[in-house]
Amino acid sequence: MSPLLPLRALLYGGMKESQPQAEVPLGDTRAEAFSMLLQYLYTGRASLSSAREETLLDFLGLAHRYGLQPLEDSVSEFLRTVLHTHNVCLVFDVASLYCLDTLSAACCAYMDRHAPEVLVSDGFLALSKTALLTVVRRDSFAATEKDIFLALSRWCRHNGESTAQEVMSAVRLPLMSLTEMLNVVRPSGLVTPDDLLDAIKMRSESRDMDLNYRGMLIPEENIATMKHGAQVVKGELKSALLDGDTQNYDLDHGFSRHPIEDEGRAGIQVKLGQASIINHIRILLWDRDSRSYSYYIEVSMDELDWVRVVDHSKFLCRSWQNLYFPARVCRYVRIVGTHNTVNKVFHLVAFECMFTHRPFTLEKGLLVASENVATVTACASVIEGVSRSRNALLNGDTRNYDWDSGYTCHQLGSGAIVIQLAQPYVISSLRLLLWDCDERSYSYYIELSTNQQQWLRVVDRTKVACRSWQTLTFEKQPACFIRIVGTHNTANEVFHCVHFECPAQLDVEVKEGSPGLGTPDPSSSPQLSQQPRPPRPSRTQNLAPLHSMSPQPSPSSSSSSSQSNH
């Protein structure tokens, strides 16, 4: 689109500007900025890097005034790349005035990360009241409350104290020490005695973690790293936890640990580089055998008042844990193991924490699963059942199976197929594919458990003839283990399941049935479409014998001392 088109309505729309010999004054427009605009209109080009900041902001205003959206976007993008302490306040004021949300967000993020420097800059004094309050009311404006108070005091003196009460309401007085409130705030006269007394009362009577702390916000980036100043301050073998190595660990090294005590006084504690806003933690539990752990996680600002944000103390968990919770400002994170199915030591290989914008839903502190969590990638595993490959049930292959492979099974009346999820999830649906290379049908039921001790039956199809794909729904339930128990097979005494997912992914298209048994899929590869049809087993023929998927043996209790702690 030509840059001139947005001006057509102004120049030819019947208004004053369209009259011959009309003279239209351009108030509040610098000649240099308007010259840049004319150059852009005639050539489609503008030199932004050589222009002064004031001219760029005027140029942005002209682009906004005349509806030149592509130009407005380009100037905004350029300004985001040249933000610094001395211009960010001015740019933010202009972005707020023109409702440029992307540029405003970039300015806020920059000011959050450089809050102490921004507070003492000349540009801070030039902020409008609306822009000023938008900045300092943010939880992520990570400066001390004393520095914020002093900066707002300077702003009030510079811009007049008529709005001092509204401006000072943005100061979080309870976050200041009693000495600061009495020796800094009180002499200024900008805060009423009642407000000061209320702040002192709140400070003395509230839990520390109930105070409205500010914290650094670095979205989608792990801040539990040495780069960000994090360190492990409690626990054994501290150096391994934050080194970023999630591959090289075994019985002897590559993990941090603590003894599991009934009182829960032990734990592995991480100190972040500064108070930070987090809502997502990832930890890797030692998983070189089939053991499971239970644990909880707490956060604190002062190491005295702790708030539990994750409680998996009643659940059996293994391998990677993806944990979400309402956003919290904290300086310390403590992971406390409460159970190990093998011994009395809690082992942690890796720890990450961050703030994420990824949406999530919690029910009673547990993550409501939306994506399929019964996958090898999500660290789920088949812990009971028979198959030619260990996790054939969870590999996502719903096409390549026949009478000899591609399924998991168990003998009717003996055992079951049991899937362990990496952590507890709230689920309300399942989907599975029963072996369907002939006309046989099955009956079965499904139970859920969080500890392998108490089981809840959520699906009962023991009196129904079922075949091929099964989509199952039920009331929301927490689950770490899913047990599928076959009760009948019209062909033989074995129950066969090809694929399992949890929760049911109804928006994922699958090919129902084994390829080669029906009409070939024209979209499939030539190799698949040309495969010969696999032979059907007879109704009296059992499927081929398969090896057991027994878990690998855990280390012997008579091993060396380093192994006995594992």
Buried (B, 14 or more C-beta within 10 A) or exposed (E): EEBEEBBEBBEEEEEEBEEEEEEEEEEEBBEEBBEBBEEBBEEEEBEBEEBEBEBBBBBBBBBBBBEBEEBBBBBBEBBBEEBEBBBBBBBBBBBBBBEBEEBBEBBBBBBBBBBEBBBEBEBBBBBBEEBBBBBBEBBBBBBBBBEBBBBBBBBBEEBEBEBBEEBBBBBBBBBBEEEBBEEBBEEBEBBEEEBBEEBBEBBEEEEBBEBEBBBBBBEEEBBBBEEBEBBBEBBBBBEBBBEEEEEEBEBEEBBBBBEBBEEEEBBBBBBBBEBBBBBBBBBBBBBBBBBBBBBBBBBBBEBEBBBBBBBBBBBBBBBBBBBBBEBBBBBBBBBBBBBBBBBEBBBBBBBBBBBBEEEBEEEEBBBBBEEBBBBEEBBBBBBBBBBBBBBBBBBBEBBBBBBEBBBBBBBBEEBBBBBBBBBBBBBBBBBBBBBBBBEBBBBBBBBBBBBBEEBBEBBEBBEEEBBBBBEBEBEBBBBBBBBBBBBBBEBBEBBBBBBBBBBBBEEEEBEEBBBBEEEEEEEBEEEBEEBEEBEBBEEEEBBEEBEEBEEEEBBEEEEEEEBBBB
